[in-house]
C-alpha cells in the first residue's frame, strides 16, 4: 500500500524543485495573455454553456481585460491562435488533440477531458505539464466515496467494476474506500461477456455499485443491463454523471459546465501573468450532486435534501483535509 | 436538483492536497501515463457525460413493499433455482396463503390447481395471472393452463404475487390475488444456455440464445417437455415451446419491445375409472401462440407513457368416441332398448378456440417527490369458439373496456397514502367500479404498518354465463322427440359479478437479519357464483331429456367471510445460510346457508412452507424445502384429502471452465416417499428424483 502522505510530501518537494528548474531554465518568459481562445470539439449545448459561463465568470471577477475568442472545430479545420499570447482552452478530446499540435510554447488547458485521454495526449504530444494541463472529467475517488457515505451511512461494502482502462486504479480505490470506512471489492471485467456475471457477483456481495468511468464497462449499450440488474438486486448504483442518474443511478457527484467554467476562469486569471506555469492537471474543484429521488423511493432509501447532501460532502472534504494534515 | 459549489478558501486548500494525489497518480504510476494504446486514446468526453438511455423510468420503478397498498410476495430467480421446481405453479407453494394441488383431473383440468384462500375449483378462476403485463387467464373457465404457457422457467426474472384483491391496478378477476410473472430483459442474459432435466416421469430440454444487433437486444428460447404425469392416470403432456423477446432502443427516451410465443403438443385426457363409456382415455392436441408489442416513451425524468398491444390465440382439439352404447342401453332400460339407438357409438368433437386482442395505454408520473400517479385505459375483445361447450357453432365475443387510476401520496416520510380505482364495462355484467385505499405508517425505516381496504369483482366466465353443453343420442324411436338429450350445462345467463371486500392490517419489520411480513385479513364475499342444478330447463323440440343428471347453471348464491393470518419471514441465519418461512391460517365461514358443501374446507386451514438454503463454497450449494397443508376438500373435482407433509432436497454444483459455465443439480421431491393424495383421491404422489444440467456458453 502506498503511503500517500509521504508521497505527497515527497512530491511537494519535488514539485517545488521542478518549479525552480523550470524557472531557471526557461529560455524566455512568454508574454502575458491578452486573451483566451476556447476551442470547441463541436458546438454542443454543453460546450456553448461552458463558453457562456466562462465569460460570465470573467465579468463577475472583473477580469474584463481577457478577451475570449471561440473556435469551432466543426467549422474550421485549422486552428488560428496567437500562440504566444493566448491561453487555449480546449473543450473535449477532439479539441485537445488539435490544440496539442500547436506550438510547444502555447499554454493549453483541456476541459471535458477524461484522464486517460489526457494522459494519452500528453504522451503523444511530448509536452510539458506546465504548459499542457487539464481539468479532467474524473471526479476524485474520495469524493465519490464521500457521496456513498453521505447517502448510505449504513453501507459497508462497495462493489466496483473496472475495465481495461480503469483497472490500474484498483489499489487506489481500495485505499480511498478504507479511508472512508468502506471495504471496496473490485471485479475486473476483461471482456464484454464477463460484465453481467461479474456484476451479479458484485451485487450479491456488496451493498451498492460504485461506477468508475470506463468505456469498456459503462457505455450507452451497457446502461440498460447494468441498471436493470442492479435494480433487480435492489442495490443502488452510484454514477459519475448527470445522465447516468437520470437513466436510473441513485446519485452522482459531477461537475457541470458552471463548475468547470469557474475553475477554468480561475486558472486563466491566475496564470495570466505567467503563462508558462499552468497548474498541474487537476480534478474538478467545484462539483454538484444529483440524486434520483424516484429511484431512492423505490429502493426505500431515505434521502435528505440535495443541499444537505452537498453540505455533508463539503464537511467530509474539510475533515479529510484536516486529517491529511 | 443541483447544487453549485461555494467558493470556500479552506476547500481550495483541501483541493491542493487532492491535486497532489492526482499528480501522484500521474507521476508515480508510470503505467498510468504510459498505458497508452488505442482504447485509451479513444476514451472521449462522451463516455463520461454523454447521454444514456433512460432505464429505470417511473413506470419501471415499483413501490417498496413498505409503501405498497397490499401484501406482495416477490419470488426471485434465486428462490426459483433453489426450490428445484420444474413446473411453474409449484413455486406458489412458497407464497403464504396459496394452495397448490397437482391434479390429473377431467376436462381442461389436467392442470395444477392454484388458488389463494381456496373457494375455487380445479380451474382456479379467482386470480389474475399476467406474464409481462399480458393477461393469461382463460375467459372459458377463468383459470390458467400452466403447462401451456410459452414460458421457460430459465427466463423468469421474478414473480410478484399480490396477496389480496387488486382490481384497482389489474381489473376485475384480480379477485383473491394477482400473479405477475416478469421475464428477464433480453439484455440481462447474453450468449447461449442449455438446460436439460431428466428424472422420474420427466424429460425436458431448453436452448436459449440472447444477443444484440446494434440497438436491438433479443432473446429466444425453445424447448421440449415430456411429462408422464401421475401413476395410473392418463395425464401425460408433451409440449414444444418457443418464446422470443426483443427490445429496440429507438433513442434515449423511446423503445419498442416485442414478444412472441408458441406452444403446441399433446395432452392425455380422460381416465377409465371416471368414465368408461363416453369420454374415454384419449389424446388432445393444443396449439397456442401470442404476439405482443409495447412502446415505452419517457416523457421526462418523472413521466412515462406506454402503449401495449397483444394478441393471443389458444386452440385445443379434443375428440372422443364412446364405446358401443347398445349393451349399456339394454342393461339400463331393459333388453332390446339398445336396438333403438341409431348408431352403436356417439362421437363428440370438442374443438375450442379462444382469441384475445388487447390494447392498453398507461401514463405514469410523479408530482414532486411526494406524489406518484398512474392512470390509463384499455380495450379488450375475447372471442370464443367452443361448439360443444356453448351449444352453438357461432363464435361468441366478449368486450371489455377499462379506465384506471392510482395515486400514491407520501404525505411525509412516515406516512404513505394509496388510493385507486378501476372502472370497467363488459358484455356480461355491465359497468362497475372497484376502488381501494390504504394507509402505510412507518414509525421508523425498519417498521411499517398498513391499514387497507380493497374491493374487487369477479366477472362470471363462460362456464358460468354461457355454457350450454349437452350430448345428443339419436334413436330410431317413433315420434318427433326421438333424440335423447343428456344436458350437462345450461347457463341461464345474467349472472352478477361476485364481489369481495377485503380489509387488512399488515406489518412489515426488519430485525437485523430477519425480515417479517405479516397480515391479518377479513374478507367479505357476496354474490358468490356457483353452479346449481337447474330445475326449469325446457327441453328443446326434437329431444327427450335424460333425467336424473344435474343440469348445471351459474348462479349467484351465498356469501362468506374469510378471516385469517399470514406471515412470511426471510431470515439470514448465517452469511451463507438463508431461511424463507411462510405460514397462513385461513378460515372460511359461510354467512348464508346456500354456501354449503365444501366451501369451508376449500382451503386448508393452515399451510406452512419453508425453504432453507446453504452455500458451502463458491461451487456447492444445497437447499431443503418443506411444505405442509392441512386436510382440505377442494371444490369441483376435489375430494377430501388428508394433511400433507412433503420434503424436497436439492444439491447443486456450479462449474466454471472459462468458456463453459454451468451447474449440475439433483433434486429429490417427496424425500420420505409419503404416498399422499393432493386435490383429489386419484392424484397419488410418490418420491421422484431428477437431475438437471445447465450450461452457459
Interface residues (C-beta under 8 A of the other chain):
Chain A: X2 X4 X7 X8 X11 X12 X15 X41 X46 X92 X93 X94 X112 X113 X114 X116 X117 X119 X120 X121 X122 X123 X124 X129 X136 X137 X138 X140 X142 X164 X165 X168 X169 X172 X192 X193 X196 X197 X213 X215 X216 X218 X219 X220 X221 X223 X224 X225 X227 X228 X229 X231 X232 X240 X241 X242 X243 X244 X246 X247 X248 X254 X256 X258 X259 X262 X279 X280 X281 X282 X283 X285 X286 X287 X288 X289 X290 X291 X292 X293 X294 X295 X297 X298 X299 X300 X302 X306 X307 X310 X314 X317 X318 X320 X321 X324
Chain B: X1 X2 X3 X4 X5 X6 X8 X10 X11 X12 X13 X14 X15 X17 X18 X19 X20 X21 X22 X23 X24 X25 X26 X27 X28 X29 X31 X32 X33 X34 X35 X36 X39 X40 X41 X42 X43 X44 X45 X47 X48 X49 X50 X51 X52 X53 X54 X55 X56 X57 X58 X60 X61 X62 X63 X64 X65 X66 X67 X76 X157 X158 X185 X187 X188 X189 X190 X191 X212 X217 X247 X249 X301 X302 X366 X369 X372 X410 X413 X445 X661
